[in-house]
Amino acid sequence: MYRSSDEWSDPDHSLNYLQYADSFPHRNEGEAILLENIPANATRILDIGSGSGRLIKMIKENSQIRH
């Protein structure tokens, strides 16, 4: 069944997603690859604000980029 993107405007829907986000298969591996590919000399990361903020938080916690 097709779901509208409007569902992501509902805080309950987003919070429900975050409860099981870490259980997705291979998610940790994919995120580790992302972190490995951020250049050590990067001074900025563009966050277009299209998600929960979970990924940019992880990037900040695992990088030398000033927040």
C-alpha positions in Angstrom: 0.0 0.0 0.0 1.3 3.5 -0.9 1.8 5.8 2.0 1.9 9.6 1.7 5.0 11.5 2.6 2.7 13.5 4.9 2.9 10.7 7.4 6.4 12.0 8.3 4.9 15.2 9.5 3.2 13.3 12.3 5.6 13.2 15.4 4.2 9.9 16.5 5.1 8.3 13.1 8.6 9.7 13.3 9.1 8.6 16.9 7.9 5.1 16.1 10.4 4.9 13.2 13.3 6.0 15.5 12.4 3.2 18.0 13.3 0.5 15.4 15.7 2.4 13.1 18.8 0.7 14.6 17.4 -2.7 13.9 17.5 -2.4 10.1 19.8 -5.0 8.5 23.2 -3.7 7.5 22.4 -0.2 8.7 25.5 0.0 10.9 27.7 -1.1 8.0 26.3 1.5 5.7 26.6 4.2 8.3 30.2 3.2 9.0 31.0 3.5 5.3 29.5 6.9 5.3 31.7 8.0 8.2 34.8 6.5 6.7 34.2 8.6 3.5 34.0 12.0 5.2 37.3 13.6 4.5 39.4 14.3 7.7 39.8 17.9 6.6 36.1 18.5 6.1 35.0 21.7 7.9 31.3 21.6 7.0 28.6 19.1 6.3 25.4 20.1 4.5 22.3 18.8 6.2 19.2 19.4 4.1 16.9 18.7 6.9 15.0 15.8 5.3 15.1 13.4 8.1 15.0 12.9 11.8 18.5 14.4 12.5 19.8 11.0 13.6 22.4 10.7 10.9 23.8 14.3 11.2 24.0 13.7 15.0 26.1 10.6 14.4 28.3 12.5 12.0 28.9 15.3 14.5 29.7 12.8 17.3 32.2 10.9 15.1 34.0 13.8 13.4 36.4 16.6 14.0 33.9 19.1 12.5 33.1 21.9 14.9 29.4 22.1 15.8 
